[in-house]
Amino acid sequence: MDKLEKNQLIKLAHAVADAAKVETLKYFRMSSVTVDSKEETLFDPVTIADRRAEKAMRELIELNRPNDGILGEEYPPKSGSTGFTWVLDPIDGTRGYISGTPTWGTLVALNHNGTSIFGIIDQPYINERFSGGFDEKLFSGPFVEKNLGASKVKELKEAILFSTYPEIGTSLELKGFKGVSKHCKLTRYGLDCYAYGLLALGHIDIVIEAGLKPYDIQAPMAVIKAAGGYVTSWTGGPAESGGRVLAAGTQQLHTQALNILKMII
């Protein structure tokens, strides 16, 4: 892939995030937002903003790259013939979105033959964007624009650990999470994809989650890797498929957490 094509793909990825931003901000903290549940027995929310944002994202990709595949949360997957697949989550953290917290985000990833090669984590309301891949590792916010850089913490006892839910996954997965958490300096919850952005920016050190889908993790993993961090499954394998995911700022920290998880799981 030459530099021109890389730049075109980066430009399109940012445009796709911008297209989602128009729809998500239209309904955020507005009484006009409608909320449904994808499941009958459990509350798994989806809003009109989720659907309209992904529709806008897909339309832009299909206009510019009609032969690429698309995998999104809200609509059926589209097969492609180029080896490239756009992996989209219009609102990662819908529970936060409907609660009015500005910690949800839009995720845009570009996957090539099974590997996530570029990603964007965008928080439209506070106007912060984390992007990484193709030699880009950029944070842009309302007050500063700078390169991303994962933290340099190497010991669990000095680490800040995040996860979306305190009741992470199954009872066994919760046991694994607590096995790492008890060694960390601080454990916090509730940021969804924004935690991965903070890891890439160097403010936190580890994120551990379970039950993820490909569209939950492919953009964050590209961003974190570009920032110098490490993202794998709980067994140390590729994380593109989601499931149990471990992200850390340094290889030493990642290895320590991974060894604990492997012993328990």
FENMO-V203118 format. One record per residue. SS is DSSP state (h for helix, s for strand, l for the rest). OMEGA is omega in whole degrees, 0 to 359 (999 if undefined). D_LAST is the distance of its C-alpha to the last C-alpha in whole Angstrom. Layout:
ss = [SS;SS]
omega = [OMEGA;OMEGA]
d_last = [D_LAST;D_LAST]
This chain:
ss = [l;l;h;h;h;h;h;h;h;h;h;h;h;h;h;h;h;h;h;h;h;h;h;h;h;h;h;l;l;l;l;l;l;l;s;s;s;l;l;l;l;l;l;l;s;s;s;h;h;h;h;h;h;h;h;h;h;h;h;h;h;h;h;h;l;l;l;l;s;s;s;s;l;l;l;l;l;s;l;l;l;l;l;s;s;s;s;s;s;s;s;s;l;h;h;h;h;h;h;l;l;l;l;l;s;s;s;s;s;s;s;s;l;l;s;s;s;s;s;s;s;s;s;l;l;l;l;s;s;s;s;s;s;l;l;s;s;s;s;s;l;l;l;l;s;s;s;l;l;l;l;l;l;l;l;h;h;h;l;s;s;s;s;l;l;l;l;l;l;l;h;h;h;h;h;h;h;h;h;h;h;l;l;l;l;s;s;s;s;l;l;l;h;h;h;h;h;h;h;h;h;l;l;l;l;s;s;s;s;s;s;s;l;h;h;h;h;h;h;h;h;h;h;h;h;h;l;l;l;s;s;s;s;l;l;l;l;l;l;l;l;l;s;s;s;s;s;s;l;l;h;h;h;h;h;h;h;h;h;h;h;h;h;h;l]
omega = [182;185;181;180;177;181;178;179;177;180;180;180;178;177;178;176;178;179;178;183;180;183;183;180;179;186;185;181;178;178;181;181;178;184;174;175;179;181;182;186;179;178;179;193;170;184;174;179;176;186;182;179;180;177;179;179;181;181;180;178;182;177;186;183;188;183;177;174;177;174;181;183;193;183;182;179;177;179;177;182;186;188;178;174;176;184;195;168;186;175;173;185;181;177;176;180;182;177;178;180;183;181;172;179;173;182;176;177;172;181;177;179;174;181;177;188;177;180;175;167;184;173;189;188;178;172;176;181;177;180;182;180;181;180;173;175;196;168;174;180;183;184;185;169;183;177;173;175;181;181;182;181;184;183;180;183;178;191;170;185;177;169;182;184;173;182;186;169;179;179;178;178;176;178;178;179;180;177;176;186;184;179;186;180;185;176;181;187;160;186;182;185;182;178;179;175;178;176;179;180;175;182;174;193;182;167;177;180;178;178;181;173;179;182;175;193;188;176;178;183;177;180;182;178;178;180;178;181;187;179;177;167;179;176;179;181;179;184;185;182;180;183;180;187;176;176;180;183;181;179;181;180;178;181;179;179;181;180;177;180;180;180;184;183;999]
d_last = [39;42;43;45;42;39;41;42;39;38;41;40;36;38;41;38;36;40;41;38;39;42;40;38;40;43;41;39;40;43;44;44;40;39;36;35;31;30;28;30;28;26;28;27;30;32;35;38;37;34;36;39;37;35;39;40;38;38;42;42;39;41;45;44;41;42;40;37;34;33;29;29;28;31;33;32;31;34;34;36;38;37;34;33;31;32;28;30;28;32;30;27;26;29;28;29;32;34;33;35;33;33;30;29;30;31;29;31;29;30;29;30;29;26;25;26;29;30;29;31;29;33;33;37;38;38;39;36;34;32;32;31;31;34;35;35;33;35;35;38;39;42;43;41;40;38;36;32;30;27;27;27;25;23;21;19;21;24;22;22;19;19;18;20;19;18;16;14;12;11;11;7;7;10;8;7;10;12;10;12;15;16;17;19;23;22;20;22;22;23;25;23;24;26;24;23;27;27;24;26;29;28;28;24;22;18;17;13;13;12;14;17;19;21;24;22;21;23;26;24;22;26;27;24;25;28;28;27;23;20;18;15;12;8;9;12;14;17;16;20;18;16;13;11;13;13;17;19;22;22;20;20;18;16;15;15;12;10;10;9;6;5;6;4;0]
